[in-house]
Amino acid sequence: MKYKYLDHTADIMFEAYGNSLNELFENSALATEESMVNLAQIKPKLKKEISLENKNIEYLLFDFLGELIYFKDAELLLFSKIKVDIKKEEKLYKLKALLKGEKLREEHEQKVDVKAITFHKFEIKKLKEKYSARVILDI
């Protein structure tokens, strides 16, 4: 399972999973995108690259998901193919991501308008060789 949506009274909450941090970030991004639009309808026509860094892995995920919201709001871009590469250099996590998608069009099945990522209950856990993240999206 890549991710699952959890019950939440007002916003959208999900847990994402991955065998690596890269996969965890990719699946968290897909869960965020899927909450806004039917991803099966988003074709990988355009590419965007993101480079971010942070000392804290949770803040890095928060910033990464925030970038997706920014692209949706500023450029009407949504992404269905996401590839993440995270490296740790000394005490700094460095992320490079390749995002593929297209501009939102009227024929796309829209779901909700995500306004922001919240820190409420936000966490990343490592369980043996797997990772999980819990995220609440403000709608």
Secondary structure, 3 states (H helix, E strand, C coil): CCEEEECCCCCEEEEEEECCHHHHHHHHHHHHHHHHECHHHCCCCEEEEEEEEECCHHHHHHHHHHHHHHHHHHHCEEEEEEEEEEEEECCEEEEEEEEEEEECCCCCCECCCCCEEEEEEEEEEEECCEEEEEEEEEC
